[in-house]
Amino acid sequence: MPPPPLQLKSLSTESLLGPDASDRESSEREPSTGSAIPWSKSGTASTIGGASANGADHLLDALASLQTAIEENTDLMTTQLRPAARRASIVSPRVQPTAEQQAELLIEKYKERLDAENEIGVTAALIAGFSLSMLTAVDPKIFERPPLLYVYVLLLSFVGGFNMLNVIISSFVYFTGHRILSKTRKGPRDNARDFVAFWDNGTYAFLRRLSRDYFVLSIPMFLIAVGVQLLAVMPLALGATAFIVLFLLGALGFKCSNLLQESMGAKPLRAATVESAQVVLYLVRSLATSWRRTEAAEEGEEIHGILKSSWSFTKKED
């Protein structure tokens, strides 16, 4: 027997509250399947109401299973990722780090300090190369006044020399520091201790500060050198204006550098300049003294050789 044709019914209040005749006939013809809802005995449940209740049950079951899966996944991540985090040396704030982990953190800080020192060296290399290229390309014919030529050449020479000194010192510090921190014969604690001894050494600390001060001093000198060149090649009024502007910018940079040095608790550039000049004078005096001692020693050796040869000659005559 073919099934009855599908009839579309509107979802009115009567259809939701009570079944019609066709619903009653179909419910009487349908055998009992052991469902939890007694379709044949329910006088108030309709087909649409039963389907919606069944769909709601399925939706609740799906949500419950999804919540269970999420909880199981969370437990799995909690039990598996925490040991992996500990193996990756990720220290929890509640767990006190070991001595090796503290040494590794210190080594990372020391590497950042070396990188900061190297950044100044890179900038100093650029300024040194540019100033030396300008120095080699100077044309004496464009300088009508010889004093301007001398000032220009001296300023560029100091700028190139100061920045090359910074490059040498910063490169040495960067290379030596990374070499100490990357030793494999010792552990992280020994490497960190050796680096502190190297960094706090009085000679190396003075050279680092001297190179930084010279780098800062070279920038105003470079601006003044450019102003001198403009004063020589341009008309007097325009060249003088450019020179004054660059000179003021250089003085402003020098003042700002002093303020930054004082804010960090370091010596200002004025004291560093005087101190470095004293060091240069001390080195010159030491070289002069050693040269005099060498000459005196050579003269003594010559006199001793002459006396020795004369003594041997007189001895042969006897």
Stockholm file with secondary structure:
# STOCKHOLM 1.0

chainA/1-318         MPPPPLQLKSLSTESLLGPDASDRESSEREPSTGSAIPWSKSGTASTIGGASANGADHLLDALASLQTAIEENTDLMTTQLRPAARRASIVSPRVQPTAEQQAELLIEKYKERLDAENEIGVTAALIAGFSLSMLTAVDPKIFERPPLLYVYVLLLSFVGGFNMLNVIISSFVYFTGHRILSKTRKGPRDNARDFVAFWDNGTYAFLRRLSRDYFVLSIPMFLIAVGVQLLAVMPLALGATAFIVLFLLGALGFKCSNLLQESMGAKPLRAATVESAQVVLYLVRSLATSWRRTEAAEEGEEIHGILKSSWSFTKKED
#=GR chainA/1-318 SS CCCCCCCCCCCCHHHHHSCCHHHHHHHHHSCCCCCSSCTTTCSSCCHHHHHHHHHHHHHHHHHHHHHHHHHHHHHHHHHHHHHHHHHTTCCCTTSCCCHHHHHHHHHHHHHHHHHHHHHHHHHHHHHHHHHHHHHHTCCGGGCSSHHHHHHHHHHHHHHHHHHHHHHHHHHHHHHHHHHHHTCSSSCHHHHHHHHHHHHTCHHHHHHHHHHHHHHHHHHHHHHHHHHHHHHHHSCHHHHHHHHHHHHHHHHHHHHHHHHHHHHTTCCCHHHHHHHHHHHHHHHHHHHHHHHHHHHHHHHHHHHHHHHHHHHHHHHHHC
#=GC SS_cons         CCCCCCCCCCCCHHHHHSCCHHHHHHHHHSCCCCCSSCTTTCSSCCHHHHHHHHHHHHHHHHHHHHHHHHHHHHHHHHHHHHHHHHHTTCCCTTSCCCHHHHHHHHHHHHHHHHHHHHHHHHHHHHHHHHHHHHHHTCCGGGCSSHHHHHHHHHHHHHHHHHHHHHHHHHHHHHHHHHHHHTCSSSCHHHHHHHHHHHHTCHHHHHHHHHHHHHHHHHHHHHHHHHHHHHHHHSCHHHHHHHHHHHHHHHHHHHHHHHHHHHHTTCCCHHHHHHHHHHHHHHHHHHHHHHHHHHHHHHHHHHHHHHHHHHHHHHHHHC
//
